Amino acid sequence: MTPWLHIVGIGEDGLSGLTPATRAVVEAAEVILGGARHHTLTDGLDARRIAWPSPFDALIGTLAGLRGQRVVVLATGDPLWFSVGAKIGQAIDPAEITYHPQLSAFQLAAARMGWSMADVETLTVHGRPVEQMIAFIQPDARLLILTTGEETPAQIARFLTERGFGASRMSVFANMGGDKEERFEGLAKEWQHDVPPFNTLAVECIAAPDAALLPRVPGLADELFQHDGTMTKREVRAVTIAKLMPMRGALLWDIGTGCGSVAVEWMRSARYARAIGIEPRADRRALAAANALALGVPRLELVDGLVPQVLDGLEAPDAVFIGGGLSEETYDAAWSALKPLGRLVANAVTLESQAVLLGLHRKHGGDLVQLAVSRAEPVGPRTGWRPFMPVTQWSLVKR
């Protein structure tokens, strides 16, 4: 099959920055599709021009209607790195597409900063919730962030300052590679620059002695979560997440999500991990939503309903945690929906729930453990162990 669709990365230097072969492809195009900025960068060509469709999801239909013509889609930088090329490649046979990458904004910004790409986190909040970068705020981390607009650096400066990283150094780059390139620098706690709307942000995270430590490994401190007293405690949560095995892009069903602590930690533990929290109480769903926003996983999806009925129609999960609503019927529905190699973990505290787990273990096998945690707390002028209620945990893998 001969490719008819060319996805071309282009920089601020326009046609002059393209290789001769790629420039020839663009100049020979019958149709060029892109944003207003892309069309300006390639002004003077005879091709028919099409702007990004609205809504953007209509893009695939627009392209399908052009099949058979010489079509060029213009994207900024590398079209397969947080860009439109990946979306197109998921919907159109890759054999019909030729990609023409250009230097990405990440590579240009790293070169301006003198940073090795192997040592930085590359993130995008372009068209996505800005809060998702919060999960990457770590001491000494270096972040390169594609932003949403002129207000984004100030928002990120506030996130850093609120978490004790106000001394972090920030650099904003605009129009990189062009004759209007600009650079703005400052500390997060002092950030007041007005920057162009199309920009890339570099952050060197510097922690104060009292900065919040929010590792991506499970086991965040309980006090970091808003809750009503009913939550999976830190030590048990760490074991639970380990058994659930978060993986890149994997989906968790958190049944009886409560304040969302397990779902939040699951999403923080692996890039692009997703979670659906099922919780019938509106007050607890509100707590879960607030925790997801504060801890950098704003895409947590929350569902109102009772199990197992509400599970029908949900996207099949890679892992299931049952922290509430435990019953044999709930297990049957979750296990049936779980993908091959999926992981199921159920925790129980009450004798009634423990009896259900014992029955499920006898019937289906898996691992059954009891977790007993005590914390040292003041007892008058001295210190003693304060035990939590033991948690019975059942886990198994679908093979």
N, C-alpha and C positions, 0 to 999 in steps of 0.2 A: 504494500500500500504506500503510495506517495503522499508524504505530509502536505496538507494544504493550509494548515494553520501554523503560523509562526508567532511565538510569544517572545518579545524582544525587551530586554532590560535596557533602559536608557538613563543617562545621568544628566546633570545640569549643563554639560557641554554639548548636549543634543547630538545631531547627526555626526559631528566631527569627532565625537568620542567613540563611535562604533568602529568595529573592525571593517575592512573593505567588504568582506563577504556579507556581513550582517547589514551593512548600509545598502548594499545592492538589493537585498531582500526587501528592505523597507521601501526603497525607491521604486521597486517593481510591483508593489502591492496594489491590488484593485480596491481593497477596503482596509482602512486603518481605524481601529477602535481603541479608545483610551480616554483619560481625563483631559480637562481643558489645558492643564499644564503640559501634558504630553503632546497634545496637538500643537501648542505654541512652539515647543522644542523642535518640531518637525515641519514647521511651516514651509510652504512653497512646493509641496508635492501634489501630484494630480489625483491621488487616490480619493475615493469617497470617504468622508469622515463620519464616524458614529461616536457619540458620547457614551460614557458609562450609562447603562440603563437604570431606570428607577422603577421598582426596587432593584437592588443589585443582584438579587437571586435570579432575575430575568436574563442575566448575562448568558447562561448556557443556552437558553432557547434562542436568543439573538444569534449566537454563534452557529448553532445547528442550522439555522435558516440561511447561513452564508456558505455552507459546505459546497465545494466545487469551485469556489472563487479563490483568488490569492489573498488571504486574510492575514493581517498583522495586528496583534494585540500589543500595545505598549504598556510596560510596567516600569516602576522605578527600581533601579538596581538589579538585584538578583530576583527573577520572577518566581523562584521556588523557595525563597526564604521569607516567610511571613508575607506572602504576596499572592497575587491573583492566579499565578500559574498552578499552584497546588490545587485550587478549587476547580480549575478547568480540567486538570489532569485526572481528577476523580470522576468526571462526568463524560469525558470524551476519550476515546481510545488513544493511548499514548502514541500508537503507531501513526496517528494522523497529525501529530504535533512535533514541531522542532523548537527547542528552547535555545535562546541566545542570551546567556547571562552577562551581566555587567557587574562592575564592582558594587557591592551592597553598601548601604548606609553604615552597617556594622563595621565593615572592613575599613571604610573611609574614616569613621570616628576612632576606631582603634589605632589607625595610623597617626591621626592627629594627636592622640593621647600617648602614643608610644607603648601601647598595651599589646601583649600577646593574646590573640583570639582564643588560645587554649586555656587562658586563665580568667576569662570573663563569662558572665551569664548574659545571654542575649535574649531580650524580652520584647514583647510588643503589647502596648495598650491602645494601639490604633483601632478605633471603633470597638473597643472592649472596655470593661470596667477597669478603671485606673487602680482600684484597690487590689487587683491581683498581683501587683508588684510587691505588696507588703510582705508576702511569704519569703521574699528573697533578700530582705534586709538582714544582713549578718555582719559581724565585725570583720573588717578588712576585705569584704566582698567588693568586686568591681562589676558594675552593671552597665550594659548598653541597652537603651530603651527607645524603641520607636514610639513616638508620642501621638496623642489624639489631636492636640491643637496648642494654641498659644498659652492656654491656661494650665496645661498638664505639668510643666516643670514646677510651678508654684504648688500644685496639689501634692506632688511627690515630695517637695521640700517640707511641706507640713507633716506628711506621714513620717518622714525621717526625724523631724524635730520632736514630734510627740512621743517617739519611741526611744529617745535619748541618743539619736544620731545627728544632732543638729550641726556638729562640726564636720559632717561629710562634705567633701568637695564636689561641686556640680559644674559641669560644662555642657552648654547647649550649642549645637552646631546647626546652622541653617544654610541652605543652598550650597552644600558641599560639592566641590568640583567645578563650580561655576565662577564667573567673575564677580558675583555678588555674595560670595561666601562670607558668613559672619560667625563669630564665636563669642559667647557670653559665659562668664565664670563667676563663681561665688560660693559661699557656704550655705548649706540648707537653712540654717537658722536666720540668715540675713538676706535670703533671696528676695529680690524686688525687681528683677529685670523684666522688661516687656520684650518678648521674643516673637519672631515670625511664626505663623501657624504651622508651617511644615518644617519640623525640626527633629533632631535626634539628641537624646540626653545621655551623657556619661556621668555615672555616680561612683565615687570612691567612698565606700561606707566607713565612717570612723565613729567608733562607739565611745560614749562617755562611761565613767566608772559605774553609773547607775542605769545604764541602758538596758532595755528589755532584751532578754536572750530568747529568741524564738527559733530553735533549731527545727530542721525539717524532719528529723527522726522523731518517732512518736514518743509521747510522754510529756507534753506541755503541762506546766503547773496548773492546778485546778483553778487558782484565782484568776487566770487569764480568761476564763469563760464566765459569762453571765449564766446563772443557773438558779433553780429554785430548791436546791438541796438534793435533787434526784439527778445523778449523773454518774457515768462510768469514771471512777477515780483514776488518777494519774498512773499508778503502777499497773492496775488491771487494764487500763486503756492501752498501755504500751504492749502488753502481752497480746491483747486482742488484735491490734493492728498488725503485729508480727504474724499472727496466724492467718489474717486476711490477705497478707502478701500484696500490698499495693504495687501496681505496675503501670507503666506509661500508658495513658489513655484508657485505663480500665474503669469499669462502672461498678459502683457499690450500691446495693440496696441496704439502707440503714433502717430497719423496721423497729418502730418505737424510738425514734431518733432523739426525743427529749430536747435537750439544749444543743444537740448536734455535735457533741465533742468527738465522737468516733468518726462521723462523716467528715468533719473539718480536718482532723488529723490524717485521715485517709487521703484527702485531696492535697494536703500539703506534702505528703510523703513521696509522691511521684509526679513527674511532669504530665500535665493534661489529664490527670486522674479526675474522674467525675463521680458524683454521688447523688442519689435520690433519697431524701429523708422522708419516711412515712410517719406521720404523727397526727393523731386525731385532735389534740388540744391546741387551740389557737395561741394561747399564751406561750406554750413551749415552742411552737413554730416561730413565734416572734423572737424568742431567745436564740434559737438556732440561726435565724437570718442575721441577727445582730452579731453573733459570734463569727459567722462566715465572713461578714464584711470586715470586721475588726482584725481578723487573722489572715486575710489575704486570699480567701477562696469565695468570691462573691457569686460564682456560678453554681453554688449548691442549690439544687432543685428541691422544693418542699411540697409534699402532697398531703392533703387532708383526707383522712379516711380510715376505715377499720380493716384490719387484715383478717382473713386472707382475701376478702372480696376486692379491695382496692388494688391488689397486685395484678389483676387481669389487665392486659393491654400495655403494661409498662415495658420499656426496652429490656431485653434479656440481660441479666447482670453477669459480671465476672466474679463477683463475690457478694455474699449476703451476710449481714450481721443482724441477729435477732436479739435485741436488748429489751423489748417489750412486746406484748401480744403473743407470747409463746404458746403454741398449741401444736398438736400433731397435724391439724389442718393447715396451719401456717407453714410448718416445715414442708409438707407435701407440695404446696403451691410454689414455695421458694425453690425447692430442690428440682421440681419439674422445669422451672424457668431458667435455672442456672446453666451457664454454658459448660461444655466439657472442660475439665481441669479447673473449674470454678471452685472457690473455697467458701464454706459455710461455717460460721461461728455463732454459737448461742450462749449467752450468759444467764445464769439464774441465781437469785438470792433467796427467795422464799422457798419453804419446804414443798409447796405445791408445784412451783416451777421446776425445782430440782427433781421431783418425781417424774415430771414429763421428760426431762432430759435423760434420766435413767432408763426410761422406757424406750426412748429413741435410740440410745446407745446400745441397748440390748438387741434392738431390731436391725439397726443399720451399721453398727460398728463405729469406727472413728476413735478419736482420743478424748478421754474424759479426765479432767483434772480439777482440783480444788485450789483456789488461790486465796491465801490468808495474808493480809497485810496489816502491820501495826506501825504506827508512827510515834516517835518520842514526843511527849508533850508535858508541860508543867503539871506536877501534882503537888500543890502547895508550894513549899520552898524547894522541892526536889523535882526529879524528872522520872517519868514512867512511860511504859508502852500503852498506847491507846489503840486497841484493835478495831478494825472495820469488820462489818459482817462478811464472812467468807463468801466467795463467789465460785459457783460451780460452772465450769466452762467445757462445752462440748464442741469439737471441731472435726471436720472431715473434708476431703477433696473429692470432687466428682470425676471419676475415671471410667 
